[in-house]
Amino acid sequence: MRGKGDGVTSTEIRQRVEACRLTQRQRGFYNAHIPHRALRKLCALDEAGERTMELAVRRMGLSARAHDRILKVARTIADLANSETVSAKHVAEAVQYRGLDRSYWS
């Protein structure tokens, strides 16, 4: 916020979000509403993503519900990055948000 570089404009961010929402509509669900039966298919992780998720579940003691919510957030992060696959970096970012959420509300 205090940097002198040219940041991303609100218009650019809006365009990315709109493109992301279009992708989700074409998939048939907004990511927050992906049914459990479709979650593994729509949020399939690569091998590194699986390891990252497994590590997070063990270290943070995540419930199955928290696991699924992280997958949905990771899918959204991948969508915003215009990525068809959910990779370890998307999972790591989603886990980081979960950690921030837990520390803020605790």
Secondary structure, DSSP 8 states (H G I E B T S, - for coil): ----S----HHHHHHHHHHHHHHHHHHTS-GGG--HHHHHHHT-B-HHHHHHHHHHHHHHT--HHHHHHHHHHHHHHHHHTT-SSB-HHHHHHHHHHHHHHHHHH-
